[in-house]
């Protein structure tokens, strides 16, 4: 399934159809690693960028 440590799982449950869909969002920290090679960049800034990336991915998957 391609799930790795650090990935996020999003569970979509539809009780009417009695189905569960599990989506994998890849680890945002792994994606950003080395992308912002700036010694002045703080952990908090990287975490904020990762959170925005993660939330953008989650919203993109919910579009019709």
KOLVEXSE-991742 format. One record per residue (C-alpha): residue number from 1; residue in three letters; y, x, z. Coordinates in pm, whole numbers, plus 32768, in hexadecimal, padded with zeros to 4 digits. Each point is the difference from the previous one (the first is absolute). Layout:
KOLVEXSE-991742
    n  res    py    px    pz
  NUM  Ala     Y     X     Z
...
***
This chain:
KOLVEXSE-991742
    n  res    py    px    pz
    1  Unk  8000  8000  8000
    2  Unk  80E4  812D  800D
    3  Unk  8070  7FC3  8168
    4  Unk  806A  813B  80B6
    5  Unk  8071  804D  8160
    6  Unk  816D  7F9B  8028
    7  Unk  7FF2  7EE9  7EFB
    8  Unk  8072  7EA5  8067
    9  Unk  7F2E  7EC9  7FD0
   10  Unk  80AA  7EB4  7FBC
   11  Unk  7F2E  7ECD  8044
   12  Unk  8056  7EC2  7F3F
   13  Unk  7F42  7ED7  808C
   14  Unk  7FEE  7EB5  7F47
   15  Unk  7F56  7F06  80E9
   16  Unk  8009  7EEE  7EF7
   17  Unk  7F31  80C9  7F0A
   18  Unk  7F44  80B1  8119
   19  Unk  8045  8157  7F70
   20  Unk  808B  8145  8084
   21  Unk  80A3  8100  7F1C
   22  Unk  802E  8161  8084
   23  Unk  80FC  80DE  7F50
   24  Unk  8026  8176  8039
   25  Unk  8156  80A0  8017
   26  Unk  7FDF  8176  7FDE
   27  Unk  807D  80DB  811D
   28  Unk  817A  801A  7FC8
   29  Unk  8016  814A  80BF
   30  Unk  7F00  80A0  7F1A
   31  Unk  80C4  7F80  7ED2
   32  Unk  8146  8092  8084
   33  Unk  7F6B  814E  806F
   34  Unk  80B7  8117  7F4C
   35  Unk  80D8  7F09  7F41
   36  Unk  812E  8046  80DC
   37  Unk  7FF0  8176  8037
   38  Unk  8144  801C  80C5
   39  Unk  7FFF  80BA  814E
   40  Unk  8125  7F29  8079
   41  Unk  7F39  7EBF  7FCF
   42  Unk  7F9C  7F6A  814F
   43  Unk  7EBA  7F55  8059
   44  Unk  80BC  7EBB  8036
   45  Unk  808F  800B  7E9E
   46  Unk  7EA8  803D  7F69
   47  Unk  7F6D  7EE8  80D3
   48  Unk  8114  7F14  7F8D
   49  Unk  7FBD  805A  7E92
   50  Unk  7E8B  7FC9  8035
   51  Unk  803F  7EAD  80A3
   52  Unk  80DC  7F93  7EDC
   53  Unk  7EF6  8074  7F0B
   54  Unk  7EF1  7F46  80BE
   55  Unk  80C7  7EBC  8017
   56  Unk  805B  8016  7E8E
   57  Unk  7E92  8024  7FA4
   58  Unk  7F9F  7ED8  80DB
   59  Unk  810C  7F24  7F63
   60  Unk  7FA9  806F  7E9E
   61  Unk  7E98  7F8E  802F
   62  Unk  8075  7EA4  8069
   63  Unk  80C5  7FBC  7EC3
   64  Unk  7F81  7EFA  7F10
***
